Amino acid sequence: MRDGLSRTQVNPDVGWLHFVKTSKALYAIRSWLRQHNALPEWGEQGMGQKMLAGIVLDVRDVKGMLRQITKALDSLDVNIVDLKITGEGRIKQDAFTIQVDDQGHLQEVIRQLKHIPNVLNVSKSTK
């Protein structure tokens, strides 16, 4: 290196997922961990158990809508357990059963989904 300084490469650690704040940072860290097979599976030591939650999205039925939703869920490290789509006409209800870390994670998922174009409403399922 120039000036006799060495550059040390820093690689993300799974523990970073517990203190980063932005979804962009979460996505970048998870992507790196997945590419390097360093992301623990659910229930492994240190990751804790995931909880099941139900969410319902009211969406306009436009091309690519489901892809946008599932991409957002993936970037938030959410596993989709079940999906049921209902509705007539241009407005559909997408009822997801998902696995999240905790209530805070669920609230962040709901907040992020509300920002997707053509998502009209997001709420927790009462089932």
Phi and psi in radians as a Rosetta constraint file:
Dihedral C 1 N 2 CA 2 C 2 CIRCULARHARMONIC -1.170 0.35
Dihedral N 2 CA 2 C 2 N 3 CIRCULARHARMONIC 2.612 0.35
Dihedral C 2 N 3 CA 3 C 3 CIRCULARHARMONIC 1.035 0.35
Dihedral N 3 CA 3 C 3 N 4 CIRCULARHARMONIC 0.383 0.35
Dihedral C 3 N 4 CA 4 C 4 CIRCULARHARMONIC 1.258 0.35
Dihedral N 4 CA 4 C 4 N 5 CIRCULARHARMONIC 0.130 0.35
Dihedral C 4 N 5 CA 5 C 5 CIRCULARHARMONIC -1.582 0.35
Dihedral N 5 CA 5 C 5 N 6 CIRCULARHARMONIC 2.451 0.35
Dihedral C 5 N 6 CA 6 C 6 CIRCULARHARMONIC -1.810 0.35
Dihedral N 6 CA 6 C 6 N 7 CIRCULARHARMONIC 2.570 0.35
Dihedral C 6 N 7 CA 7 C 7 CIRCULARHARMONIC -1.817 0.35
Dihedral N 7 CA 7 C 7 N 8 CIRCULARHARMONIC 2.182 0.35
Dihedral C 7 N 8 CA 8 C 8 CIRCULARHARMONIC -1.725 0.35
Dihedral N 8 CA 8 C 8 N 9 CIRCULARHARMONIC 2.244 0.35
Dihedral C 8 N 9 CA 9 C 9 CIRCULARHARMONIC -1.428 0.35
Dihedral N 9 CA 9 C 9 N 10 CIRCULARHARMONIC 2.257 0.35
Dihedral C 9 N 10 CA 10 C 10 CIRCULARHARMONIC -1.815 0.35
Dihedral N 10 CA 10 C 10 N 11 CIRCULARHARMONIC 2.192 0.35
Dihedral C 10 N 11 CA 11 C 11 CIRCULARHARMONIC -1.844 0.35
Dihedral N 11 CA 11 C 11 N 12 CIRCULARHARMONIC 2.453 0.35
Dihedral C 11 N 12 CA 12 C 12 CIRCULARHARMONIC -1.054 0.35
Dihedral N 12 CA 12 C 12 N 13 CIRCULARHARMONIC 2.661 0.35
Dihedral C 12 N 13 CA 13 C 13 CIRCULARHARMONIC -2.092 0.35
Dihedral N 13 CA 13 C 13 N 14 CIRCULARHARMONIC 2.582 0.35
Dihedral C 13 N 14 CA 14 C 14 CIRCULARHARMONIC -0.998 0.35
Dihedral N 14 CA 14 C 14 N 15 CIRCULARHARMONIC -0.504 0.35
Dihedral C 14 N 15 CA 15 C 15 CIRCULARHARMONIC -1.101 0.35
Dihedral N 15 CA 15 C 15 N 16 CIRCULARHARMONIC -0.433 0.35
Dihedral C 15 N 16 CA 16 C 16 CIRCULARHARMONIC -1.067 0.35
Dihedral N 16 CA 16 C 16 N 17 CIRCULARHARMONIC -0.475 0.35
Dihedral C 16 N 17 CA 17 C 17 CIRCULARHARMONIC -1.092 0.35
Dihedral N 17 CA 17 C 17 N 18 CIRCULARHARMONIC -0.352 0.35
Dihedral C 17 N 18 CA 18 C 18 CIRCULARHARMONIC -1.496 0.35
Dihedral N 18 CA 18 C 18 N 19 CIRCULARHARMONIC -0.216 0.35
Dihedral C 18 N 19 CA 19 C 19 CIRCULARHARMONIC -2.219 0.35
Dihedral N 19 CA 19 C 19 N 20 CIRCULARHARMONIC -0.130 0.35
Dihedral C 19 N 20 CA 20 C 20 CIRCULARHARMONIC -1.247 0.35
Dihedral N 20 CA 20 C 20 N 21 CIRCULARHARMONIC 2.649 0.35
Dihedral C 20 N 21 CA 21 C 21 CIRCULARHARMONIC -1.867 0.35
Dihedral N 21 CA 21 C 21 N 22 CIRCULARHARMONIC -0.557 0.35
Dihedral C 21 N 22 CA 22 C 22 CIRCULARHARMONIC -1.666 0.35
Dihedral N 22 CA 22 C 22 N 23 CIRCULARHARMONIC 2.641 0.35
Dihedral C 22 N 23 CA 23 C 23 CIRCULARHARMONIC -1.155 0.35
Dihedral N 23 CA 23 C 23 N 24 CIRCULARHARMONIC -0.526 0.35
Dihedral C 23 N 24 CA 24 C 24 CIRCULARHARMONIC -1.112 0.35
Dihedral N 24 CA 24 C 24 N 25 CIRCULARHARMONIC -0.753 0.35
Dihedral C 24 N 25 CA 25 C 25 CIRCULARHARMONIC -1.161 0.35
Dihedral N 25 CA 25 C 25 N 26 CIRCULARHARMONIC -0.764 0.35
Dihedral C 25 N 26 CA 26 C 26 CIRCULARHARMONIC -1.010 0.35
Dihedral N 26 CA 26 C 26 N 27 CIRCULARHARMONIC -0.794 0.35
Dihedral C 26 N 27 CA 27 C 27 CIRCULARHARMONIC -1.078 0.35
Dihedral N 27 CA 27 C 27 N 28 CIRCULARHARMONIC -0.803 0.35
Dihedral C 27 N 28 CA 28 C 28 CIRCULARHARMONIC -1.098 0.35
Dihedral N 28 CA 28 C 28 N 29 CIRCULARHARMONIC -0.764 0.35
Dihedral C 28 N 29 CA 29 C 29 CIRCULARHARMONIC -1.167 0.35
Dihedral N 29 CA 29 C 29 N 30 CIRCULARHARMONIC -0.823 0.35
Dihedral C 29 N 30 CA 30 C 30 CIRCULARHARMONIC -1.071 0.35
Dihedral N 30 CA 30 C 30 N 31 CIRCULARHARMONIC -0.695 0.35
Dihedral C 30 N 31 CA 31 C 31 CIRCULARHARMONIC -1.068 0.35
Dihedral N 31 CA 31 C 31 N 32 CIRCULARHARMONIC -0.809 0.35
Dihedral C 31 N 32 CA 32 C 32 CIRCULARHARMONIC -1.084 0.35
Dihedral N 32 CA 32 C 32 N 33 CIRCULARHARMONIC -0.793 0.35
Dihedral C 32 N 33 CA 33 C 33 CIRCULARHARMONIC -1.090 0.35
Dihedral N 33 CA 33 C 33 N 34 CIRCULARHARMONIC -0.716 0.35
Dihedral C 33 N 34 CA 34 C 34 CIRCULARHARMONIC -1.118 0.35
Dihedral N 34 CA 34 C 34 N 35 CIRCULARHARMONIC -0.784 0.35
Dihedral C 34 N 35 CA 35 C 35 CIRCULARHARMONIC -1.076 0.35
Dihedral N 35 CA 35 C 35 N 36 CIRCULARHARMONIC -0.515 0.35
Dihedral C 35 N 36 CA 36 C 36 CIRCULARHARMONIC -1.839 0.35
Dihedral N 36 CA 36 C 36 N 37 CIRCULARHARMONIC 0.299 0.35
Dihedral C 36 N 37 CA 37 C 37 CIRCULARHARMONIC 0.854 0.35
Dihedral N 37 CA 37 C 37 N 38 CIRCULARHARMONIC 0.730 0.35
Dihedral C 37 N 38 CA 38 C 38 CIRCULARHARMONIC -1.995 0.35
Dihedral N 38 CA 38 C 38 N 39 CIRCULARHARMONIC 0.152 0.35
Dihedral C 38 N 39 CA 39 C 39 CIRCULARHARMONIC -1.660 0.35
Dihedral N 39 CA 39 C 39 N 40 CIRCULARHARMONIC 2.000 0.35
Dihedral C 39 N 40 CA 40 C 40 CIRCULARHARMONIC -1.086 0.35
Dihedral N 40 CA 40 C 40 N 41 CIRCULARHARMONIC 2.620 0.35
Dihedral C 40 N 41 CA 41 C 41 CIRCULARHARMONIC -1.290 0.35
Dihedral N 41 CA 41 C 41 N 42 CIRCULARHARMONIC 2.869 0.35
Dihedral C 41 N 42 CA 42 C 42 CIRCULARHARMONIC -1.003 0.35
Dihedral N 42 CA 42 C 42 N 43 CIRCULARHARMONIC 2.467 0.35
Dihedral C 42 N 43 CA 43 C 43 CIRCULARHARMONIC 1.410 0.35
Dihedral N 43 CA 43 C 43 N 44 CIRCULARHARMONIC -0.095 0.35
Dihedral C 43 N 44 CA 44 C 44 CIRCULARHARMONIC -1.209 0.35
Dihedral N 44 CA 44 C 44 N 45 CIRCULARHARMONIC 2.785 0.35
Dihedral C 44 N 45 CA 45 C 45 CIRCULARHARMONIC -0.866 0.35
Dihedral N 45 CA 45 C 45 N 46 CIRCULARHARMONIC 2.267 0.35
Dihedral C 45 N 46 CA 46 C 46 CIRCULARHARMONIC 1.607 0.35
Dihedral N 46 CA 46 C 46 N 47 CIRCULARHARMONIC -0.311 0.35
Dihedral C 46 N 47 CA 47 C 47 CIRCULARHARMONIC -1.704 0.35
Dihedral N 47 CA 47 C 47 N 48 CIRCULARHARMONIC -0.340 0.35
Dihedral C 47 N 48 CA 48 C 48 CIRCULARHARMONIC 1.314 0.35
Dihedral N 48 CA 48 C 48 N 49 CIRCULARHARMONIC 2.973 0.35
Dihedral C 48 N 49 CA 49 C 49 CIRCULARHARMONIC -1.496 0.35
Dihedral N 49 CA 49 C 49 N 50 CIRCULARHARMONIC 2.518 0.35
Dihedral C 49 N 50 CA 50 C 50 CIRCULARHARMONIC -1.467 0.35
Dihedral N 50 CA 50 C 50 N 51 CIRCULARHARMONIC 2.674 0.35
Dihedral C 50 N 51 CA 51 C 51 CIRCULARHARMONIC -1.947 0.35
Dihedral N 51 CA 51 C 51 N 52 CIRCULARHARMONIC 2.578 0.35
Dihedral C 51 N 52 CA 52 C 52 CIRCULARHARMONIC -1.485 0.35
Dihedral N 52 CA 52 C 52 N 53 CIRCULARHARMONIC 2.454 0.35
Dihedral C 52 N 53 CA 53 C 53 CIRCULARHARMONIC -2.514 0.35
Dihedral N 53 CA 53 C 53 N 54 CIRCULARHARMONIC 2.613 0.35
Dihedral C 53 N 54 CA 54 C 54 CIRCULARHARMONIC -1.888 0.35
Dihedral N 54 CA 54 C 54 N 55 CIRCULARHARMONIC 2.345 0.35
Dihedral C 54 N 55 CA 55 C 55 CIRCULARHARMONIC -2.310 0.35
Dihedral N 55 CA 55 C 55 N 56 CIRCULARHARMONIC 2.595 0.35
Dihedral C 55 N 56 CA 56 C 56 CIRCULARHARMONIC -2.165 0.35
Dihedral N 56 CA 56 C 56 N 57 CIRCULARHARMONIC 2.258 0.35
Dihedral C 56 N 57 CA 57 C 57 CIRCULARHARMONIC -2.009 0.35
Dihedral N 57 CA 57 C 57 N 58 CIRCULARHARMONIC 2.260 0.35
Dihedral C 57 N 58 CA 58 C 58 CIRCULARHARMONIC -1.654 0.35
Dihedral N 58 CA 58 C 58 N 59 CIRCULARHARMONIC 2.102 0.35
Dihedral C 58 N 59 CA 59 C 59 CIRCULARHARMONIC -2.324 0.35
Dihedral N 59 CA 59 C 59 N 60 CIRCULARHARMONIC 2.660 0.35
Dihedral C 59 N 60 CA 60 C 60 CIRCULARHARMONIC -1.314 0.35
Dihedral N 60 CA 60 C 60 N 61 CIRCULARHARMONIC 2.399 0.35
Dihedral C 60 N 61 CA 61 C 61 CIRCULARHARMONIC -1.422 0.35
Dihedral N 61 CA 61 C 61 N 62 CIRCULARHARMONIC 1.523 0.35
Dihedral C 61 N 62 CA 62 C 62 CIRCULARHARMONIC -2.137 0.35
Dihedral N 62 CA 62 C 62 N 63 CIRCULARHARMONIC 2.725 0.35
Dihedral C 62 N 63 CA 63 C 63 CIRCULARHARMONIC -1.006 0.35
Dihedral N 63 CA 63 C 63 N 64 CIRCULARHARMONIC 2.304 0.35
Dihedral C 63 N 64 CA 64 C 64 CIRCULARHARMONIC 1.485 0.35
Dihedral N 64 CA 64 C 64 N 65 CIRCULARHARMONIC 0.049 0.35
Dihedral C 64 N 65 CA 65 C 65 CIRCULARHARMONIC -1.095 0.35
Dihedral N 65 CA 65 C 65 N 66 CIRCULARHARMONIC -0.839 0.35
Dihedral C 65 N 66 CA 66 C 66 CIRCULARHARMONIC -1.095 0.35
Dihedral N 66 CA 66 C 66 N 67 CIRCULARHARMONIC -0.664 0.35
Dihedral C 66 N 67 CA 67 C 67 CIRCULARHARMONIC -1.074 0.35
Dihedral N 67 CA 67 C 67 N 68 CIRCULARHARMONIC -0.745 0.35
Dihedral C 67 N 68 CA 68 C 68 CIRCULARHARMONIC -1.094 0.35
Dihedral N 68 CA 68 C 68 N 69 CIRCULARHARMONIC -0.728 0.35
Dihedral C 68 N 69 CA 69 C 69 CIRCULARHARMONIC -1.164 0.35
Dihedral N 69 CA 69 C 69 N 70 CIRCULARHARMONIC -0.845 0.35
Dihedral C 69 N 70 CA 70 C 70 CIRCULARHARMONIC -1.172 0.35
Dihedral N 70 CA 70 C 70 N 71 CIRCULARHARMONIC -0.575 0.35
Dihedral C 70 N 71 CA 71 C 71 CIRCULARHARMONIC -1.127 0.35
Dihedral N 71 CA 71 C 71 N 72 CIRCULARHARMONIC -0.742 0.35
Dihedral C 71 N 72 CA 72 C 72 CIRCULARHARMONIC -1.103 0.35
Dihedral N 72 CA 72 C 72 N 73 CIRCULARHARMONIC -0.749 0.35
Dihedral C 72 N 73 CA 73 C 73 CIRCULARHARMONIC -1.116 0.35
Dihedral N 73 CA 73 C 73 N 74 CIRCULARHARMONIC -0.701 0.35
Dihedral C 73 N 74 CA 74 C 74 CIRCULARHARMONIC -1.092 0.35
Dihedral N 74 CA 74 C 74 N 75 CIRCULARHARMONIC -0.748 0.35
Dihedral C 74 N 75 CA 75 C 75 CIRCULARHARMONIC -1.147 0.35
Dihedral N 75 CA 75 C 75 N 76 CIRCULARHARMONIC -0.375 0.35
Dihedral C 75 N 76 CA 76 C 76 CIRCULARHARMONIC -1.680 0.35
Dihedral N 76 CA 76 C 76 N 77 CIRCULARHARMONIC 0.168 0.35
Dihedral C 76 N 77 CA 77 C 77 CIRCULARHARMONIC 1.029 0.35
Dihedral N 77 CA 77 C 77 N 78 CIRCULARHARMONIC 0.846 0.35
Dihedral C 77 N 78 CA 78 C 78 CIRCULARHARMONIC -1.935 0.35
Dihedral N 78 CA 78 C 78 N 79 CIRCULARHARMONIC 2.345 0.35
Dihedral C 78 N 79 CA 79 C 79 CIRCULARHARMONIC -1.710 0.35
Dihedral N 79 CA 79 C 79 N 80 CIRCULARHARMONIC 2.296 0.35
Dihedral C 79 N 80 CA 80 C 80 CIRCULARHARMONIC -1.577 0.35
Dihedral N 80 CA 80 C 80 N 81 CIRCULARHARMONIC 2.102 0.35
Dihedral C 80 N 81 CA 81 C 81 CIRCULARHARMONIC -1.633 0.35
Dihedral N 81 CA 81 C 81 N 82 CIRCULARHARMONIC -0.650 0.35
Dihedral C 81 N 82 CA 82 C 82 CIRCULARHARMONIC -2.681 0.35
Dihedral N 82 CA 82 C 82 N 83 CIRCULARHARMONIC 2.644 0.35
Dihedral C 82 N 83 CA 83 C 83 CIRCULARHARMONIC -2.542 0.35
Dihedral N 83 CA 83 C 83 N 84 CIRCULARHARMONIC 2.331 0.35
Dihedral C 83 N 84 CA 84 C 84 CIRCULARHARMONIC -2.330 0.35
Dihedral N 84 CA 84 C 84 N 85 CIRCULARHARMONIC 2.189 0.35
Dihedral C 84 N 85 CA 85 C 85 CIRCULARHARMONIC -1.921 0.35
Dihedral N 85 CA 85 C 85 N 86 CIRCULARHARMONIC 2.203 0.35
Dihedral C 85 N 86 CA 86 C 86 CIRCULARHARMONIC -2.327 0.35
Dihedral N 86 CA 86 C 86 N 87 CIRCULARHARMONIC 2.950 0.35
Dihedral C 86 N 87 CA 87 C 87 CIRCULARHARMONIC 2.189 0.35
Dihedral N 87 CA 87 C 87 N 88 CIRCULARHARMONIC 2.736 0.35
Dihedral C 87 N 88 CA 88 C 88 CIRCULARHARMONIC -1.965 0.35
Dihedral N 88 CA 88 C 88 N 89 CIRCULARHARMONIC 2.585 0.35
Dihedral C 88 N 89 CA 89 C 89 CIRCULARHARMONIC 1.290 0.35
Dihedral N 89 CA 89 C 89 N 90 CIRCULARHARMONIC -2.512 0.35
Dihedral C 89 N 90 CA 90 C 90 CIRCULARHARMONIC -1.510 0.35
Dihedral N 90 CA 90 C 90 N 91 CIRCULARHARMONIC -0.187 0.35
Dihedral C 90 N 91 CA 91 C 91 CIRCULARHARMONIC -1.937 0.35
Dihedral N 91 CA 91 C 91 N 92 CIRCULARHARMONIC 2.219 0.35
Dihedral C 91 N 92 CA 92 C 92 CIRCULARHARMONIC -2.095 0.35
Dihedral N 92 CA 92 C 92 N 93 CIRCULARHARMONIC 2.740 0.35
Dihedral C 92 N 93 CA 93 C 93 CIRCULARHARMONIC -1.962 0.35
Dihedral N 93 CA 93 C 93 N 94 CIRCULARHARMONIC 2.117 0.35
Dihedral C 93 N 94 CA 94 C 94 CIRCULARHARMONIC -1.816 0.35
Dihedral N 94 CA 94 C 94 N 95 CIRCULARHARMONIC 1.958 0.35
Dihedral C 94 N 95 CA 95 C 95 CIRCULARHARMONIC -1.798 0.35
Dihedral N 95 CA 95 C 95 N 96 CIRCULARHARMONIC 1.962 0.35
Dihedral C 95 N 96 CA 96 C 96 CIRCULARHARMONIC -1.845 0.35
Dihedral N 96 CA 96 C 96 N 97 CIRCULARHARMONIC 2.480 0.35
Dihedral C 96 N 97 CA 97 C 97 CIRCULARHARMONIC -1.882 0.35
Dihedral N 97 CA 97 C 97 N 98 CIRCULARHARMONIC 2.156 0.35
Dihedral C 97 N 98 CA 98 C 98 CIRCULARHARMONIC -2.239 0.35
Dihedral N 98 CA 98 C 98 N 99 CIRCULARHARMONIC 2.844 0.35
Dihedral C 98 N 99 CA 99 C 99 CIRCULARHARMONIC -1.930 0.35
Dihedral N 99 CA 99 C 99 N 100 CIRCULARHARMONIC 2.201 0.35
Dihedral C 99 N 100 CA 100 C 100 CIRCULARHARMONIC -2.269 0.35
Dihedral N 100 CA 100 C 100 N 101 CIRCULARHARMONIC 2.898 0.35
Dihedral C 100 N 101 CA 101 C 101 CIRCULARHARMONIC -1.223 0.35
Dihedral N 101 CA 101 C 101 N 102 CIRCULARHARMONIC -0.800 0.35
Dihedral C 101 N 102 CA 102 C 102 CIRCULARHARMONIC -2.897 0.35
Dihedral N 102 CA 102 C 102 N 103 CIRCULARHARMONIC -3.052 0.35
Dihedral C 102 N 103 CA 103 C 103 CIRCULARHARMONIC -1.099 0.35
Dihedral N 103 CA 103 C 103 N 104 CIRCULARHARMONIC -0.644 0.35
Dihedral C 103 N 104 CA 104 C 104 CIRCULARHARMONIC -1.107 0.35
Dihedral N 104 CA 104 C 104 N 105 CIRCULARHARMONIC -0.719 0.35
Dihedral C 104 N 105 CA 105 C 105 CIRCULARHARMONIC -1.101 0.35
Dihedral N 105 CA 105 C 105 N 106 CIRCULARHARMONIC -0.750 0.35
Dihedral C 105 N 106 CA 106 C 106 CIRCULARHARMONIC -1.060 0.35
Dihedral N 106 CA 106 C 106 N 107 CIRCULARHARMONIC -0.764 0.35
Dihedral C 106 N 107 CA 107 C 107 CIRCULARHARMONIC -1.090 0.35
Dihedral N 107 CA 107 C 107 N 108 CIRCULARHARMONIC -0.678 0.35
Dihedral C 107 N 108 CA 108 C 108 CIRCULARHARMONIC -1.157 0.35
Dihedral N 108 CA 108 C 108 N 109 CIRCULARHARMONIC -0.685 0.35
Dihedral C 108 N 109 CA 109 C 109 CIRCULARHARMONIC -1.050 0.35
Dihedral N 109 CA 109 C 109 N 110 CIRCULARHARMONIC -0.846 0.35
Dihedral C 109 N 110 CA 110 C 110 CIRCULARHARMONIC -1.069 0.35
Dihedral N 110 CA 110 C 110 N 111 CIRCULARHARMONIC -0.766 0.35
Dihedral C 110 N 111 CA 111 C 111 CIRCULARHARMONIC -1.060 0.35
Dihedral N 111 CA 111 C 111 N 112 CIRCULARHARMONIC -0.779 0.35
Dihedral C 111 N 112 CA 112 C 112 CIRCULARHARMONIC -1.187 0.35
Dihedral N 112 CA 112 C 112 N 113 CIRCULARHARMONIC -0.689 0.35
Dihedral C 112 N 113 CA 113 C 113 CIRCULARHARMONIC -1.132 0.35
Dihedral N 113 CA 113 C 113 N 114 CIRCULARHARMONIC -0.572 0.35
Dihedral C 113 N 114 CA 114 C 114 CIRCULARHARMONIC -1.121 0.35
Dihedral N 114 CA 114 C 114 N 115 CIRCULARHARMONIC -0.357 0.35
Dihedral C 114 N 115 CA 115 C 115 CIRCULARHARMONIC -1.522 0.35
Dihedral N 115 CA 115 C 115 N 116 CIRCULARHARMONIC -0.075 0.35
Dihedral C 115 N 116 CA 116 C 116 CIRCULARHARMONIC -1.337 0.35
Dihedral N 116 CA 116 C 116 N 117 CIRCULARHARMONIC 2.270 0.35
Dihedral C 116 N 117 CA 117 C 117 CIRCULARHARMONIC -0.980 0.35
Dihedral N 117 CA 117 C 117 N 118 CIRCULARHARMONIC 2.449 0.35
Dihedral C 117 N 118 CA 118 C 118 CIRCULARHARMONIC 1.322 0.35
Dihedral N 118 CA 118 C 118 N 119 CIRCULARHARMONIC 0.068 0.35
Dihedral C 118 N 119 CA 119 C 119 CIRCULARHARMONIC -1.551 0.35
Dihedral N 119 CA 119 C 119 N 120 CIRCULARHARMONIC 2.050 0.35
Dihedral C 119 N 120 CA 120 C 120 CIRCULARHARMONIC -1.540 0.35
Dihedral N 120 CA 120 C 120 N 121 CIRCULARHARMONIC -0.604 0.35
Dihedral C 120 N 121 CA 121 C 121 CIRCULARHARMONIC -2.775 0.35
Dihedral N 121 CA 121 C 121 N 122 CIRCULARHARMONIC 2.563 0.35
Dihedral C 121 N 122 CA 122 C 122 CIRCULARHARMONIC -2.330 0.35
Dihedral N 122 CA 122 C 122 N 123 CIRCULARHARMONIC 2.299 0.35
Dihedral C 122 N 123 CA 123 C 123 CIRCULARHARMONIC -2.554 0.35
Dihedral N 123 CA 123 C 123 N 124 CIRCULARHARMONIC 2.801 0.35
Dihedral C 123 N 124 CA 124 C 124 CIRCULARHARMONIC -1.251 0.35
Dihedral N 124 CA 124 C 124 N 125 CIRCULARHARMONIC 2.514 0.35
Dihedral C 124 N 125 CA 125 C 125 CIRCULARHARMONIC -1.330 0.35
Dihedral N 125 CA 125 C 125 N 126 CIRCULARHARMONIC 2.519 0.35
Dihedral C 125 N 126 CA 126 C 126 CIRCULARHARMONIC -1.595 0.35
Dihedral N 126 CA 126 C 126 N 127 CIRCULARHARMONIC -0.024 0.35
